[in-house]
Amino acid sequence: MTDHKFKVQIWDTQGNRPVETVAEAGHFSIADAAYNAALDIHHNKVLVMRQGARMIKTNS
């Protein structure tokens, strides 16, 4: 079992809950790169980078 500390997720339009996880990573720098790539691909959606329950970044 792999323990990924960071998740990059697409959230619903109200920003209430995640609807899709687009990346998981064990290191911040990899998660940050995935988040930035996801911004280019999913520019019209709410993106969140999380570490557990803590929100690290969001574009909303």
C-alpha positions in Angstrom: 0.0 0.0 0.0 1.4 3.4 -1.0 0.9 6.4 1.2 0.5 9.5 -0.9 0.6 12.6 1.2 -0.6 15.1 -1.5 -3.7 14.9 -3.8 -4.6 17.1 -6.7 -8.4 17.1 -7.1 -11.2 18.5 -9.2 -14.0 19.8 -6.9 -17.6 20.4 -7.7 -18.5 23.9 -8.9 -19.6 25.0 -5.5 -16.3 23.9 -4.0 -18.0 21.5 -1.5 -16.5 18.2 -2.4 -14.0 16.5 -4.6 -15.4 14.8 -7.7 -12.1 13.4 -9.2 -8.5 12.9 -8.1 -6.2 13.7 -11.0 -2.9 13.1 -9.2 -1.4 11.7 -5.9 2.2 12.2 -4.8 4.4 11.6 -1.9 6.4 14.8 -2.4 5.3 18.4 -2.5 7.4 19.3 -5.6 5.8 16.5 -7.7 2.3 17.4 -6.5 2.9 21.1 -7.3 4.0 20.2 -10.8 0.9 18.0 -11.2 -1.3 20.9 -9.9 0.2 23.4 -12.4 -0.2 20.9 -15.3 -3.8 20.3 -14.2 -4.4 24.1 -14.3 -3.5 24.1 -18.0 -5.7 21.1 -18.8 -8.7 21.8 -16.5 -8.6 25.6 -16.5 -12.4 25.9 -16.2 -12.8 23.7 -13.2 -12.1 24.1 -9.5 -8.8 22.5 -8.6 -7.4 21.9 -5.1 -4.1 20.5 -3.9 -4.5 18.9 -0.5 -2.3 17.3 2.1 -4.8 15.2 4.1 -7.6 17.5 5.1 -5.5 20.7 4.6 -5.9 22.7 1.4 -2.5 23.8 0.1 -3.6 25.5 -3.2 -6.8 26.2 -5.0 -7.7 28.2 -8.1 -11.2 29.2 -6.8 
